[in-house]
Amino acid sequence: MREVERGVDALTVETVEQQLTFLGLVAMMDPPHREVPEAVSTCRRAGVRVIMITGDHPLTALAIARRIGLAPDAASPAPGGFVPVIEGLQLDRHSDEQLRQLLTPTAPGEADPVFARMAPRHKLRIVAMLKAMGEVVAVTGDGVNDAPALKQADIGIAMGIAGTDVAKETASMILLDDNFSTIVNAIEEGRTVYTNIRKFVTYVLASNVPEVVPYLAFGLSSAPLALTVPQILAVDLGTDMVPALALAAEAPQPGIMNDPPRPKTERLLSRDLLLRAYGFLGMIEAAIAMGGFFLYLFRQGWSWGDPLDWNSALYREATTVTLSGIVVAQVANVFACRSERLSAFRLGWFSNLLILLGVAVEVTLLLLLTYSPLGHMVFGTAPLPAWIFGTLILGAIGLLLAEETRKIAAARLRAFTAMPQPGRPHA
């Protein structure tokens, strides 16, 4: 501070910045949320690129980037960790090909450039280029100058607290707490929903195979029909319902944010899912159900080629064995379908109590179908001796162990294919 004498005609730096008295220093800072560095780290593990595009001064942008982990600390830079800071005027001199090269990582885990002093047209150009490169682009912003980029992005996310009305109207989502980590949580939730749908579908499709095989065997050979239509409906509309819904309520799997994003072209009903449901789990269930059917007939003195009256007690008992084989196998299958990669034993038996509730409902319905007069009348079932359930349970245990073996083999195959091979370039 300095008091200037009266009568001074003009104030210049030379006349004012002399004999000053220091009174204090005021600094303004808008720090990032505490959760942001961890959220950025999670994004990197999940294969999600985070790029800063701001209108702030380059030094401010770089300082914030270092605080949240987008740029290495100047005191201890990471190997190859130099991060260029690109200003708007520099970007104007870049051709589209140069911008593409700038936005293309040359090595896994390489930090992206920090963009500062960016005007709305610059943000729009960067977003358009990322989309042209095949990236799925989400943009967060709060101001009017962010509106073009929010509109251009695949997912525009406006700030709900600090955001302007223009940004909120342009965006496809509004972040109510203005916290970047909430976006990362949403990504995890989205991945969980997608994987849970795959679990649900796999579980339901697997039971289709043991329902179809009896009719194929009946039509292509002289085998008796091992399952009736009402019994199929009892599985699809009864015993399978609650366990399938329980799979849809699974919590996020351990390590779900360590996997890269799935390709945009990946289908929900992928080849791997169908092969696992129909060609592996379903075939094992069919073997359990049909094996139980013929085992029971042979134990009761029936021989291949003997006539079997559809109204006889033996036939009703044998079809009930087939129905029970499907349901018991589905009990094991619901635990097998809790993860496509992780062992059911690693997930824990009590981590999803809805699964246990679903199994309890499934078993209760099977007992009602087997031993209640209403079940006998509506579904053509009959009471069964205890020994056949023991046999079916052993088959279900075999299904679970077979799926565990498949997961181990698949994990080893993935690890082998990920290893650098002689003569194959690798980073």
SULDARA-V497617 format. One record per residue. N is the residue number from 1. RES is the residue in three letters. PSI is psi in radians with two decimals (NA if undefined). D_LAST is the distance of its C-alpha to the last C-alpha in whole Angstrom. Layout:
{{N,RES,PSI,D_LAST} {N,RES,PSI,D_LAST}}
This chain:
{{1,MET,2.57,59} {2,ARG,2.40,62} {3,GLU,2.21,65} {4,VAL,2.37,66} {5,GLU,2.65,69} {6,ARG,2.65,71} {7,GLY,0.03,72} {8,VAL,2.17,69} {9,ASP,-0.68,68} {10,ALA,2.47,64} {11,LEU,2.11,61} {12,THR,2.91,59} {13,VAL,-0.67,56} {14,GLU,-0.62,58} {15,THR,-0.44,61} {16,VAL,-0.80,59} {17,GLU,1.06,56} {18,GLN,2.55,59} {19,GLN,0.78,61} {20,LEU,2.66,58} {21,THR,2.12,59} {22,PHE,2.08,56} {23,LEU,-0.52,56} {24,GLY,3.08,53} {25,LEU,2.28,49} {26,VAL,2.23,48} {27,ALA,2.47,44} {28,MET,2.38,43} {29,MET,2.41,40} {30,ASP,1.47,38} {31,PRO,2.68,36} {32,PRO,2.80,33} {33,HIS,2.63,34} {34,ARG,-0.49,33} {35,GLU,-0.20,31} {36,VAL,-0.79,29} {37,PRO,-0.75,26} {38,GLU,-0.65,26} {39,ALA,-0.70,26} {40,VAL,-0.73,23} {41,SER,-0.70,21} {42,THR,-0.70,22} {43,CYS,-0.73,21} {44,ARG,-0.73,17} {45,ARG,-0.55,17} {46,ALA,0.03,19} {47,GLY,0.37,16} {48,VAL,2.09,19} {49,ARG,2.42,19} {50,VAL,2.07,21} {51,ILE,2.26,23} {52,MET,2.17,26} {53,ILE,1.92,28} {54,THR,2.79,31} {55,GLY,0.02,35} {56,ASP,2.97,35} {57,HIS,2.56,35} {58,PRO,-0.71,31} {59,LEU,-0.69,32} {60,THR,-0.80,33} {61,ALA,-0.76,30} {62,LEU,-0.67,27} {63,ALA,-0.76,29} {64,ILE,-0.70,29} {65,ALA,-0.66,26} {66,ARG,-0.64,25} {67,ARG,-0.58,28} {68,ILE,0.03,26} {69,GLY,0.18,22} {70,LEU,-0.33,21} {71,ALA,2.51,21} {72,PRO,2.66,20} {73,ASP,2.43,24} {74,ALA,-0.54,25} {75,ALA,-0.54,26} {76,SER,1.25,23} {77,PRO,2.56,20} {78,ALA,2.79,17} {79,PRO,2.21,14} {80,GLY,0.43,13} {81,GLY,0.28,16} {82,PHE,2.24,18} {83,VAL,2.00,20} {84,PRO,2.52,22} {85,VAL,2.05,25} {86,ILE,2.20,26} {87,GLU,2.86,30} {88,GLY,-0.72,32} {89,LEU,-0.63,34} {90,GLN,-0.72,30} {91,LEU,-0.58,29} {92,ASP,-0.50,32} {93,ARG,-0.08,31} {94,HIS,2.34,28} {95,SER,2.99,28} {96,ASP,-0.67,27} {97,GLU,-0.69,24} {98,GLN,-0.68,23} {99,LEU,-0.67,23} {100,ARG,-0.78,21} {101,GLN,-0.64,18} {102,LEU,-0.60,19} {103,LEU,-0.05,19} {104,THR,2.01,15} {105,PRO,2.39,12} {106,THR,-0.23,10} {107,ALA,2.61,7} {108,PRO,2.34,8} {109,GLY,0.00,11} {110,GLU,2.41,12} {111,ALA,2.49,16} {112,ASP,2.76,18} {113,PRO,2.76,20} {114,VAL,2.22,24} {115,PHE,2.13,27} {116,ALA,2.87,30} {117,ARG,0.79,34} {118,MET,2.27,33} {119,ALA,2.90,36} {120,PRO,-0.66,36} {121,ARG,-0.57,35} {122,HIS,-0.78,32} {123,LYS,-0.73,31} {124,LEU,-0.71,32} {125,ARG,-0.72,30} {126,ILE,-0.78,27} {127,VAL,-0.76,28} {128,ALA,-0.68,29} {129,MET,-0.73,25} {130,LEU,-0.71,23} {131,LYS,-0.67,25} {132,ALA,-0.45,25} {133,MET,0.00,21} {134,GLY,0.13,22} {135,GLU,2.59,22} {136,VAL,2.04,24} {137,VAL,2.22,26} {138,ALA,2.34,28} {139,VAL,2.32,30} {140,THR,2.49,32} {141,GLY,2.89,35} {142,ASP,-0.21,38} {143,GLY,3.00,40} {144,VAL,-0.62,42} {145,ASN,-0.21,39} {146,ASP,-0.19,36} {147,ALA,-0.78,38} {148,PRO,-0.74,37} {149,ALA,-0.67,33} {150,LEU,-0.68,35} {151,LYS,-0.66,36} {152,GLN,-0.52,33} {153,ALA,2.77,31} {154,ASP,-0.68,30} {155,ILE,1.95,32} {156,GLY,2.22,34} {157,ILE,1.98,34} {158,ALA,2.66,37} {159,MET,2.25,38} {160,GLY,-0.43,41} {161,ILE,-0.98,43} {162,ALA,-0.12,42} {163,GLY,2.59,41} {164,THR,2.84,44} {165,ASP,-0.63,46} {166,VAL,-0.77,44} {167,ALA,-0.73,41} {168,LYS,-0.69,42} {169,GLU,-0.51,44} {170,THR,-0.60,41} {171,ALA,2.76,38} {172,SER,-0.27,38} {173,MET,2.66,37} {174,ILE,2.21,39} {175,LEU,1.93,37} {176,LEU,-0.50,41} {177,ASP,0.08,39} {178,ASP,0.56,37} {179,ASN,2.16,34} {180,PHE,-0.59,31} {181,SER,-0.42,30} {182,THR,-0.59,33} {183,ILE,-0.72,30} {184,VAL,-0.70,27} {185,ASN,-0.64,30} {186,ALA,-0.64,31} {187,ILE,-0.78,28} {188,GLU,-0.73,28} {189,GLU,-0.70,31} {190,GLY,-0.73,30} {191,ARG,-0.67,28} {192,THR,-0.76,30} {193,VAL,-0.76,33} {194,TYR,-0.83,31} {195,THR,-0.60,30} {196,ASN,-0.62,34} {197,ILE,-0.71,35} {198,ARG,-0.69,33} {199,LYS,-0.83,34} {200,PHE,-0.84,38} {201,VAL,-0.74,37} {202,THR,-0.77,36} {203,TYR,-0.79,39} {204,VAL,-0.73,41} {205,LEU,-0.56,40} {206,ALA,-0.63,40} {207,SER,-0.20,44} {208,ASN,-0.56,45} {209,VAL,-0.91,44} {210,PRO,-0.24,47} {211,GLU,-0.50,49} {212,VAL,-0.64,49} {213,VAL,-0.74,49} {214,PRO,-0.62,53} {215,TYR,-0.59,54} {216,LEU,-0.76,52} {217,ALA,-0.67,53} {218,PHE,-0.69,57} {219,GLY,-0.49,56} {220,LEU,-0.11,55} {221,SER,-3.04,57} {222,SER,0.29,60} {223,ALA,2.50,59} {224,PRO,2.68,60} {225,LEU,2.09,58} {226,ALA,-0.10,57} {227,LEU,2.36,56} {228,THR,2.85,58} {229,VAL,-0.80,57} {230,PRO,-0.59,58} {231,GLN,-0.59,56} {232,ILE,-0.76,53} {233,LEU,-0.58,54} {234,ALA,-0.59,55} {235,VAL,-0.89,51} {236,ASP,-0.66,50} {237,LEU,0.01,52} {238,GLY,-1.40,53} {239,THR,-0.51,51} {240,ASP,-0.28,47} {241,MET,-0.97,48} {242,VAL,-0.78,47} {243,PRO,-0.65,44} {244,ALA,-0.74,42} {245,LEU,-0.59,43} {246,ALA,-0.62,42} {247,LEU,-0.57,39} {248,ALA,-0.25,38} {249,ALA,0.27,39} {250,GLU,2.49,36} {251,ALA,2.87,34} {252,PRO,2.38,31} {253,GLN,2.58,29} {254,PRO,2.28,27} {255,GLY,0.18,23} {256,ILE,-0.46,24} {257,MET,0.23,22} {258,ASN,-0.07,19} {259,ASP,2.57,19} {260,PRO,2.81,17} {261,PRO,2.56,20} {262,ARG,2.63,21} {263,PRO,2.61,21} {264,LYS,-0.44,25} {265,THR,-0.06,26} {266,GLU,2.33,26} {267,ARG,2.65,29} {268,LEU,-0.84,31} {269,LEU,1.27,33} {270,SER,2.93,30} {271,ARG,-0.73,30} {272,ASP,-0.72,28} {273,LEU,-0.79,31} {274,LEU,-0.69,34} {275,LEU,-0.70,33} {276,ARG,-0.75,33} {277,ALA,-0.87,36} {278,TYR,-0.80,38} {279,GLY,-0.29,37} {280,PHE,-1.25,36} {281,LEU,-0.77,38} {282,GLY,-0.68,41} {283,MET,-0.65,41} {284,ILE,-0.73,42} {285,GLU,-0.70,44} {286,ALA,-0.69,46} {287,ALA,-0.70,46} {288,ILE,-0.84,48} {289,ALA,-0.86,50} {290,MET,-0.64,51} {291,GLY,-0.74,51} {292,GLY,-0.68,53} {293,PHE,-0.92,56} {294,PHE,-0.59,57} {295,LEU,-0.76,57} {296,TYR,-0.74,59} {297,LEU,-0.80,61} {298,PHE,-0.67,62} {299,ARG,-0.41,63} {300,GLN,0.14,65} {301,GLY,0.06,67} {302,TRP,2.52,65} {303,SER,2.70,65} {304,TRP,2.26,63} {305,GLY,-0.28,65} {306,ASP,2.49,67} {307,PRO,2.57,68} {308,LEU,1.87,67} {309,ASP,2.23,69} {310,TRP,-0.31,67} {311,ASN,0.01,69} {312,SER,2.75,69} {313,ALA,-0.64,68} {314,LEU,-0.75,66} {315,TYR,-0.73,64} {316,ARG,-0.69,64} {317,GLU,-0.73,63} {318,ALA,-0.73,60} {319,THR,-0.54,59} {320,THR,-0.60,58} {321,VAL,-0.76,56} {322,THR,-0.83,54} {323,LEU,-0.79,54} {324,SER,-0.65,53} {325,GLY,-0.70,51} {326,ILE,-0.80,49} {327,VAL,-0.78,49} {328,VAL,-0.70,48} {329,ALA,-0.62,45} {330,GLN,-0.48,44} {331,VAL,-0.80,45} {332,ALA,-0.62,42} {333,ASN,-0.57,40} {334,VAL,-0.59,40} {335,PHE,-0.63,38} {336,ALA,-0.57,36} {337,CYS,0.00,35} {338,ARG,-0.36,34} {339,SER,2.50,30} {340,GLU,-0.37,28} {341,ARG,-0.71,26} {342,LEU,2.61,28} {343,SER,2.48,31} {344,ALA,-0.52,34} {345,PHE,-0.53,35} {346,ARG,-0.60,32} {347,LEU,-0.43,33} {348,GLY,2.48,37} {349,TRP,-0.34,40} {350,PHE,0.25,42} {351,SER,-0.32,39} {352,ASN,1.70,40} {353,LEU,-0.40,44} {354,LEU,-0.52,44} {355,ILE,-0.80,43} {356,LEU,-0.68,46} {357,LEU,-0.74,48} {358,GLY,-0.71,47} {359,VAL,-0.72,47} {360,ALA,-0.75,51} {361,VAL,-0.72,52} {362,GLU,-0.81,51} {363,VAL,-0.70,53} {364,THR,-0.77,56} {365,LEU,-0.68,56} {366,LEU,-0.75,55} {367,LEU,-0.67,58} {368,LEU,-0.71,60} {369,LEU,-0.61,60} {370,THR,-0.63,61} {371,TYR,-0.07,64} {372,SER,2.52,65} {373,PRO,-0.61,68} {374,LEU,-0.71,66} {375,GLY,-0.68,63} {376,HIS,-0.72,65} {377,MET,-0.74,67} {378,VAL,-0.72,65} {379,PHE,0.05,62} {380,GLY,0.56,64} {381,THR,3.08,62} {382,ALA,2.71,64} {383,PRO,2.59,64} {384,LEU,2.63,62} {385,PRO,2.79,62} {386,ALA,-0.54,60} {387,TRP,-0.56,59} {388,ILE,-0.56,57} {389,PHE,-0.63,55} {390,GLY,-0.71,54} {391,THR,-0.75,53} {392,LEU,-0.64,51} {393,ILE,-0.69,49} {394,LEU,-0.69,48} {395,GLY,-0.68,46} {396,ALA,-0.69,45} {397,ILE,-0.69,43} {398,GLY,-0.66,42} {399,LEU,-0.80,40} {400,LEU,-0.72,38} {401,LEU,-0.63,37} {402,ALA,-0.70,36} {403,GLU,-0.66,34} {404,GLU,-0.70,33} {405,THR,-0.71,32} {406,ARG,-0.73,30} {407,LYS,-0.71,28} {408,ILE,-0.79,27} {409,ALA,-0.70,26} {410,ALA,-0.67,24} {411,ALA,-0.73,22} {412,ARG,-0.63,21} {413,LEU,-0.71,20} {414,ARG,-0.71,18} {415,ALA,-0.66,16} {416,PHE,-0.76,16} {417,THR,-0.42,15} {418,ALA,-0.28,12} {419,MET,2.46,11} {420,PRO,2.27,9} {421,GLN,2.58,12} {422,PRO,2.29,13} {423,GLY,-0.06,13} {424,ARG,2.18,10} {425,PRO,2.53,7} {426,HIS,2.76,4} {427,ALA,NA,0}}
